[in-house]
Amino acid sequence: MAQALGLDFGTTNTVIASASGNTTHSMNFTSAAGTADSIRTALSFMKDRNLGASALKVEAGHAAIRQFIDNPGDCRFLQSIKTFAASPIFQGTLIYAKRHSFEDLMEIFLRRLKNYAGEDWPTDTKRIVAGRPVHFAGASPDPALAAERYNAALSRFGFPEIHYVYEPVAAAFYFAQNLKADATVLVADFGGGTTDYSLIRFETIAGKLTATPIGHSGVGVAGDHFDYRIIDNVVAPQIGKGSHFKSFDKILEVPTNYYSSFGRWNQLSIFKTSREFEDLKKLVRTALEPEKLETFIDLVDHDEGYPLYQAVSATKMALSASEEAAFDFAPLGKGGHRTVRRSDFENWISDDLARIEGALDDVLETTNTPTSAIDKVFLTGGTSFVPAVRRIFTERFDADRIETGGELLSIAHGLALIGERDDITQWTV
């Protein structure tokens, strides 16, 4: 019997783990794209005659990506759903003339996962423990609104208990299972949309692991921001950023907000149906370099956002291992093939790095914790492999104190383990 489910509803990937006693198990999801124990946080919607006039074929994860790629122009694709959770501005999006709220999208996504899990989805779960960032992504995030939306979505599944735990706390708990002695642990969790820190003192008393939270901090900056910097510096100038248009007797710059929408994956499918996009199309007539705006419009019309995401991610990953890497994106033509240097990339993300390091300073300063008092530093999340990010820690902590692992699974398994505890309220938000 699975007493608890741990839900790591991530910006980029989602993992669900179940726990019984001290044993955890990653839920497997089998879809048209195969079987995996983590799934991309994405949805696709497409009309299907076999389902009736008003019904839609809905897929999640890599199956959603496949449906989107196989049916260009006929499929509505949504990615990074979590970034809308705390946004008061986001009140929903139209999908084939029907408005969907955030909680609708979260429910639809999880129901697809339940379907993909089949018999792996337990029917007698006592509680679900969902992770949440210390600080949500977005310009003016409202954590109370995010909690309200999470509750609305999860309550539709009939779980007897719903609990929330900071994501880095869950990662710390997972990591602490392997501690050989009492330790003060700093966990840095680098997600797609947020970077979160937790400082926790772990001790074993009478054979039972106990924890004393010391402090938390976070910032709405992570891997997706790094992707955006590559787009902003490599791609955006080729599709009109910095170019001009004529308005009566004035020469004006093309508004930069168009490129902000284009560079963020979660906003692109919404941008395609927005008034902003219609205004952009009108600018072509008066643009001084209309071919650039036409390329921009073609990329959006032909749903090239995800292929661009893949190209940018490949470049970013390659830069973690090499001093320079190729950027290849054929839809841009000749401009879609160039070499990106790590030194340039690190310059582009310098402000983001400063904010990430500032959040680290914050948790150490507000808790009056010197670096010498920290026994272990646990880095989790793909962005922890970026050399400039890793240097933030190697310049402060000895190498033997820094550990990594479980980049995709640690949070979900930590949540499930916390869900098994009688003292769960000690860990919850």
N, C-alpha and C positions, 0 to 999 in steps of 0.2 A: 504493500500500500504506500503510495507516494503522499506523504503528509503535506509537503510543501512544493510549490513551483517557484522558481526564481526567474523573473522576466527581465532580461536586459534588452529593452526596447531602444536600440541605438539609432543615431543619426544615419550611420552607414550600414551597419549590420545588426540583426536581432538574433539573440540566442535565448533559448528556454531550457532550463535544467530542472530536474526533479530530484528530490532528496528523500531518503528513508534512513533514519539513523545518521551515521557519518558517511554514508555512501551517496554519491551524486551521479547523475546520468544525464548526458546531453540528449535532448529530444532530437530525433531524426525527422527530416522533412523530405517527403518523396513527391516530386512534381514532374511535369513534363521535361524539366531541365536536369533531372536526376535526383540523387539522394545526398543530403548534406546536413551537418549539425549546426550550421549557421546559415542565415538567409538574409539577402540584401533587403533593406527596408525600403521597398518600392512596390508600387501597385500599377497595374495596367487595366484599362477598361476598353472593351471593344464590342460593338454590336454583333450578334450572332443570330442568324435567321433560324437556326435550329432551336433556339431558346425562346422564340417568340418575338413579337414586334418591339416590346419595351424592355426585354431582358438583355443583360450584358454578360459577356464572358469576362470574368475577373480573375486575374492571376497575381501572384505575389512573388517577390524575390527574383531569382534568375529566370523563372518561368515568365514573369512579367517583362523582364528585359527581352527575352526571346520573342514573346508575342509582339512587343513594340518594334523590334528590329524586322521581324517577318512581315509586319503589316504597316509600313510607313504611311502616315497620313490618315490611317483609319483607326488608330489606337491612341487613347489618352493615357499618358504616362506620368506618374507622380513619384518623386524620390525625395529622400531626406524629410519625411513627414514630420519627424520630431521637432524640427526647427520652428514649426508653427505653434507648438504646444502653449507657449507662454506669450504669444503675440496677441494683444488686444485688437490690433489692426486686422488680423486674419479672422474673418467671420464665416468663412466657408469658400468653396469653389464649385463652379458649375461643371458637372460631368454629364454630357448629353442632356442638357437642359434641366437637370435635377441638382439642387444645391446640396452639397455635402459639408458638414461641419468637421472640425478636427476629430471629435469623438466618433463620428460616423466612419471616418477614414481609418482611425485606429482600430475600431471594431471590425471593419471589413478585412483589414490586414490580418488581425489575429484569428478571425474565423477561417481565412484561407490557410493559415498555419495549422490550425486545429484539423482542418480537412487533410492537409498534407501529412500530418503526424499519424493519422489513423488510430490504430490501437495503441500507439505510443503515448497518446494523450490520455492522462489518467481521468477517471470519472469520479474518484472519491477524494479529491484533494481538499485538505482542511483549509489551506490558506495560500494565497499568492502574494509573493513579495516582489514588488517592482522597484527597479532602480530609478533614481532621478539624479540629475547633475546638481552640484552645489549651486551653480548659477546657470540658468537656462540661456540658450543662444538668443540673439536678437538685440535690437537697439535699446528697447525699454521693456525687458521681459517682466511678466507678472507671474511669479511662482504660485500664488494662490489660484490664479486662473488656470495654470497648468495642472495643478492638483485637482481642481474641479473637473477639468476635461478628462484627465486620466481616470478619475473615479467614475465619471459618467460612462466611459467606454468599458472599463473592467467590470462594473456592476452588472452589465448586460450578460455576463457569463455565469452569474449565480454563484460565485465563490463565497463561501461563508465568511472569510476574512480577507481584507485587502490591506496590505502594509506597504510602506515606502521606506527605502534605505538609500542614503547617499551612495552613488556608484563607487567612489573611491573607498568607502568604508567596506563595501562588499568585496572589492578587490583585495583590501587589506586582510579581511577575514579569511579569504581563500588562501592568501599567501601565508598567514599565520599558522595554518595547519602544519606547516613544515618547519616551524621555528624549533630550535633545539634548546633555547633558553628564553627567559623573559627578555623582552626587547621593546624599545620605542621605535615605531615604524612610521616612515613617511611614505605615503602612496601618491604617485602622480599618475593620474588617469587621463590619457590623451585620446579623446574621441574624435568624431568627425566635426562636431559643432562646438564642443567645450573642452576646456582643460580644467581638471579638478584635483585638489590636494586634500588629503586627510592625514592628520597626525594622531596616532593612537598608541597607547601603552598597553601591550599584551603581557599578561601574567597568568601562570598556571597555579591555581589555588585549590588544594584538595583534589587534585587530579582533573580540574575543570578549567578550560580556557576562559579567562575573563578579560575584559577590555575597558580601558578608561579613555574616552575621547578627550583629546587635548585641544584640537582646533581643526577648522575647515576653511578653505578658501577656493576660489575658482574664478574663471574668466571665460566669456563667450568667444574664445578664439581657439582654433585647433586646425586639424588637417584640411578642412574645406577652405579655410582662409588661405592656406598655402597654395591650394589649387587656384583660387581666385587670383592670387598675385601673378601666377604664371599666365593666366588668361589675360589679365589686365596689361601685362607688359609684352607678351608675345603675340597674342591674337587680336585684342581690341584695336590696336592702331591700324591693323589691316582691314578692319570692317568699319572704319570711320571715326574712331575715337580721336579727338584732336583735330578733326576736319571741320569744315565750315559750310554754311548755307547762306543764301541771300534772302533777306527779309526787307522788302521795299528797297530803301537805299542804304541798308545796313548789312554788314557781314558779321554773322554770329556763329559761335561755336556750337556744334551738335551737342545737345544736352548729355551730360555724362551719366545721368540716371539710367539711360537705356543700357549702358554697358555694365552697370551694377547688376541689373536684372539678368543680363545675359550670362554673367560670370558665376551665378549661383544656381546650382543644379535644381534645388528645391523650388526656385521661383520661375524657372524657364517655361514650364508647361503652362503656368498661370499667365506669364507675360504674353504668350502666344494668343491668348484670348482677351487681352486687355486693351483699353483705349489707347494706352501708351504705344502699343505696337501699331495700331492703326495710324497714330500720329507720325510714327517713324516712317511708315510707307509714304505718307504725304510729303515728307521732307526730300524724298528722292528728286522731285521735280525741280527743287531750287538748290540742291546740293552742288557744291563746287567739285566734288569728287563722287558723283553718283554711283560709280561702279562699286565703291566700297560699301555704301549703304545697301546696294542691291545684293551684295554677297552676304551681308548681315541678315537681310530679310530672307534670303534663300536658306541660310543655315537654320533659322527658326522655323520657316515653313516646312522644311524637309526633316524636322526633328533630329537635327545633328547634335543636339546637346549631349546625349549619352556617349556617342562615339568620341566627341571632343573630351568628355570626362575621362574616357579610357586612355586617350592619347596623353592628356595632362598627367594623369596618375602614373602612367608608365614612365614619363619623363622624371617626375618627382621621385619615384622609387629608384630609378637608375642613378639619380644624383646622390642618393644615400650611399652608393658604393663607388661612384666615380666622380672625378673632378669636373667632367662635362658629360652631357647626354644629348641624344638626338630627340628632337620633337618632330613627329610626323603626323600630319593631319591633311590628307589629300583634298578634302572639300575646299580648302583655302587656296588651292592651286600652287604656284611657285612659292608663295609665302608660307605654305604649310610644311616646309621642310627647312629646319635650321638647327643649329647647335646651341644648347643652353649651358652656360658655365655655372658651376656650383657657387662661385663667388658672386655672380650676378643674382642668383636665386636668393642667397643669404642676405644680400643687400635689399632685395624686394621685400623680404619677410622681416626685416629688422624691427619694425614697429610692433609686429605681432610677437616676436621673440621677447621684446621688452615688456609687453603686457603679460606674457606667460611667466617671465621671471619676476615681474612685479607681484603677481599672485603668490608666488613662492615666498618672496620676501614678506608678504602680508601675513601668511600663516605662521612664519617663524617669529616675526616681530610681535604680533598680537599675543602670542603664547609665551613670549620671552624664552624661546628655545634656541640655544646656540647649536650650530651644526655638529659640534662635538658630542652633543647629547643624543643624537640620532644614531641608533644601532644599525638599522637597515633602511635602504631606500628601494622601493619596488616601483619600477616603471612599467606601465602597461598601456597598450594601444599602439597602433601602427606608426603614429607620428613620433613615438619615442626613438625610432630608428633614424630620424633625420639628424645628421651630425651636429648641426647647430643647436638643436634641442638637447641632445645628449651632453654637449659641452656645458650647458647650464649646470648640470649636476656633477660632471667629472671635475669641474673647476672648484667645486665646494666640498665634495665627498671623495674619500678614498675609493678606489675601484672595487675593493673587496666588500664594501658596504652596499654596492649597487647591484641589484638583480632585476632580471626581466623574465617574462614567461606568461603563458596563458593569455596572449594578447586578445583573443576573441572570446575565450571561455571563462576567464577568471571572475568576472562580475556576476554572470548568471549563476555559476556554481557557488560563489560566496553568498548570493541572495538566497539560494535554496538551502544552504547550510544554516544560515541565520533563521530561516523559516522553521527549522526543526527545534529551535531552542525555546525553553520555557521562559527565558528572560528576553523575549524578542523585543519588548518595548524599550529595552536599554539601547537597542541598535536602530530603532526606527526614527523617522523624522516626524 
